[in-house]
Amino acid sequence: AQKVTQAQTEISVVEKEDVTLDCVYETRDTTYYLFWYKQPPSGELVFLIRRNSFDEQNEISGRYSWNFQKSTSSFNFTITASQVVDSAVYFCALLNNAGNMLTFGGGTRLMVKP
Amino acid sequence: DGGITQSPKYLFRKEGQNVTLSCEQNLNHDAMYWYRQDPGQGLRLIYYSQIVNDFQKGDIAEGYSVSREKKESFPLTVTSAQKNPTAFYLCASSTPSSGGGAGELFFGEGSRLTVL
């Protein structure tokens, strides 16, 4: 069985602060894929990033960056200089090697106050 | 525009009634999924289908049924056997996996079901 844990259920920051959302996962697969999704108040999940388990390079996309550390089974997400529009629920997810089981963490609600 | 359409967006049901949630996609994706989201919890997989006329149970399939008669459509029926059906339901589809890659999931806007 695979599992994704997002220990932070809710985070509140003031605009322009940096914030890191934690994600820890468990899997027996040697090949797997990790994802981050954003769920704004409208409800639809928006894809942010996919990471292959063999690629441990960190990635930066604008104000977003991801730190994948296989040794600690973590895939943390950092938003730099947060903005009010970043307020949403963020989900980390793990896809198994067979590609048929996507397991989500419980989500972290991020509130960015002006 | 390509995407996933779920309807209705809001639905109220009396106890003991079955209700069907619609999910249509025009992305030409083979795989489709239904997830349930409860407040403060992550998404849990109800059913998934990787090809027309075939579907598999997810983690919480009891009290639900699906069909996949067409590639574009994957309706979910919440039956009276589902003990706690009030939740937010999300439908998704994915690109095929190839060459060891993994398909990205595309989600609809969800259907919020409330049992009165």
Interface residues (C-beta under 8 A of the other chain):
Chain A: V4 Q6 T9 T31 Y33 F35 Y37 S42 G43 E44 L45 V46 F47 R50 N52 F91 L95 G99 N100 M101 L102 T103 F104 G105 G106 G107
Chain B: A31 Y33 Y35 G40 Q41 G42 L43 R44 L45 Y48 Q50 Q56 F88 L90 A92 S97 G100 G101 A102 G103 E104 L105 F106 F107 G108 E109 G110 R112
